[in-house]
Amino acid sequence: MQHASLRLLLSERQIQKRICELGAQIDADYPEGTLHLVCILKGACFFLADLARALKRDAVVDFMGISSYGKGTSSSGEVKLTKDLDLSVEGADVLIVEDIVDSGITLNYLIHVLEQRRPKSVRIVALLDKPERRVRPVAVAYVGFQIPDAFVVGYGLDYGERYRNLRDICVLEEPSETRRTGTTD
């Protein structure tokens, strides 16, 4: 197999600027009380860290692991919870922090799970959105960037657990016989 190449899609500077804008918008929309940030592992942890620091308000951080892809890059259509919350979200304003919204399968499942726990509200903030790949509808309250249908890596997004540590978001371009089109959702 030939080596894949990376093409810059979003620079670290663009990402950080947009996260600051998202933080200000979220602060304005949640002027009081504690906001419960639920980070979807593993990819969103980079976004969560920067977003939490961009917020001027009080926030609680918790983590969930959820997957519809396993180790592949195309959805199996089956969703499984791999790590549950440590804290109760009953009566809380919950903001799901996701790296990318793709098919919508994972987030539809997650919203259903969280709504059964009686939070005050549940909304989604996603760094990236690929609306043309949507299989199930999902309302994303805050979107960092809408991107084309390409397989992206960096800033938490991976391919076979590689590339998460890149500061930029890049399109992974592979030889045509192994080309991939999806990512984590």
Secondary structure, 3 states (H helix, E strand, C coil): CCCCEEEEEECHHHHHHHHHHHHHHHHHHCCCCCEEEEEEECCCHHHHHHHHHHCCCCEEEEEEEEECCCCCCCCCCCCEEEECCCCCCCCCEEEEEEEEECCCHHHHHHHHHHHCCCCCEEEEEEEEECHHHCCCCCCCCEEEEECCCCCEEECCECECCECCCCCCEEEEECCHHHCCCCCCC
